[in-house]
Amino acid sequence: MLLLAVLLPLARSAGAHTMMMTQVLVSFDEPGTVDVKIDIDLTLLLGSAEAYYALASEAPEQQREQIRKFTPRVLDNLQLFVGQHRLQFEFRDFSAATGQKSDYLDASLAKLSTFRFVATLPADTEPLKLVVPLGAQIDYPVAYTVQVPSAHVSVTRWLEEGMHESDPFSWAGRAPAATASPARRDSTGRNDSTGRGDSTGHGDSSRIDPDALPWPRQLALYLRLGFHHIVPEGADHILFVLGLFFLGVTWRKLLSQTTVFTIAHATTLFLSTYGIFRLPSRYVEPAIALSIAWIAIENVVKPKLGPARLAIVFGFGLIHGLGFASSLSDVPFPKKDFVVALLGFNFGVDFGQLFVIAVAFLAVGWFRNEPWFRRRIAIPCSLAIAAVGLAWAVQRIIFYMR
């Protein structure tokens, strides 16, 4: 009954691959100014999904008027400072998220609206930083990217939940700003735009490129993102893992299936992320839903672990890996530690799967040796999982046919 209570809310969520986040892009394109693009889900700021949909559905004239009144609240939640000077932005453009009302009501779907601003840089050349005040009404994590096109610089930093300030970015000597003082070089030949580096190349963190962060920090960050992608965001992956669980609660069956599944989804995640092999979401998403139903139905009609079952799990794992890669299309990865970050994300996904299995085991694993376990628990739960998977498959096929 506990597991069924968990499955019912999951049935309402069909877009389980979306990673909720807020994106801030800062670009030093023109001398003396900075362009800012903010992609944000406005549900929290507006108070409800219905209010967000009403705003997005308004006529352009009424929408622009509402947005101009609403914009200061967005900027209060995402503040940019040069030193102690808060940048003052001039509103340039707004484009609302698109979709049906049901999309706005679905909490697992990202509905990002885009704000564009421009600001005049102050005379001083202190580092730039993003500040997210305590209690800010935004979705975490925040992907904060700074670009200096003329210097071929693009760096991304992450603010996870509980973080309220980014590492400072030293733009002096990089950005095409008339007031910027040129960066001097230390004895190692590296740019020291902070003005505080010594002859050994040591300085404060403001001049550290995210790609140069120690690999343990990169690994820890993407481990958490991968785990979050399963718990609580990955409803369909949770159901698939539960389908593997209900074949039989023995360590041999669980270890064999989860190992094969992990190898498979890791393979296509790497291939797809590197651009070697990809499939459009219109094929991947319905196939993932059907894989959930298939595994659950097989638990009922053919509850045996053998080469055929492992081959099926491997094949479905390949499909799920493509789903993981699709969800990461908008997630910035570091260039230097790309492999470390990707491994971290993949291990985070695996830890999320193990967490799901552990919870399921604590809920019903105590009764695995009872003669009524399969009849009263495994079969009803498998049928519930199959029903959800089939419902998702129909919903996704209809969605992609529109």
Secondary structure as GFF3:
##gff-version 3
##sequence-region A 1 402
A	DSSP	alpha_helix	2	10	.	.	.	ID=ss1
A	DSSP	beta_strand	22	27	.	.	.	ID=ss2
A	DSSP	beta_strand	33	41	.	.	.	ID=ss3
A	DSSP	alpha_helix	43	46	.	.	.	ID=ss4
A	DSSP	alpha_helix	49	57	.	.	.	ID=ss5
A	DSSP	alpha_helix	60	77	.	.	.	ID=ss6
A	DSSP	beta_strand	79	82	.	.	.	ID=ss7
A	DSSP	beta_strand	85	86	.	.	.	ID=ss8
A	DSSP	beta_strand	89	95	.	.	.	ID=ss9
A	DSSP	alpha_helix	101	105	.	.	.	ID=ss10
A	DSSP	beta_strand	112	120	.	.	.	ID=ss11
A	DSSP	beta_strand	128	131	.	.	.	ID=ss12
A	DSSP	beta_strand	142	148	.	.	.	ID=ss13
A	DSSP	three_ten_helix	149	151	.	.	.	ID=ss14
A	DSSP	beta_strand	153	159	.	.	.	ID=ss15
A	DSSP	beta_strand	184	185	.	.	.	ID=ss16
A	DSSP	beta_strand	191	192	.	.	.	ID=ss17
A	DSSP	three_ten_helix	205	207	.	.	.	ID=ss18
A	DSSP	three_ten_helix	210	212	.	.	.	ID=ss19
A	DSSP	alpha_helix	215	230	.	.	.	ID=ss20
A	DSSP	alpha_helix	235	245	.	.	.	ID=ss21
A	DSSP	alpha_helix	251	273	.	.	.	ID=ss22
A	DSSP	alpha_helix	281	301	.	.	.	ID=ss23
A	DSSP	alpha_helix	307	327	.	.	.	ID=ss24
A	DSSP	alpha_helix	338	364	.	.	.	ID=ss25
A	DSSP	three_ten_helix	365	367	.	.	.	ID=ss26
A	DSSP	alpha_helix	373	373	.	.	.	ID=ss27
A	DSSP	pi_helix	374	378	.	.	.	ID=ss28
A	DSSP	alpha_helix	379	401	.	.	.	ID=ss29
###
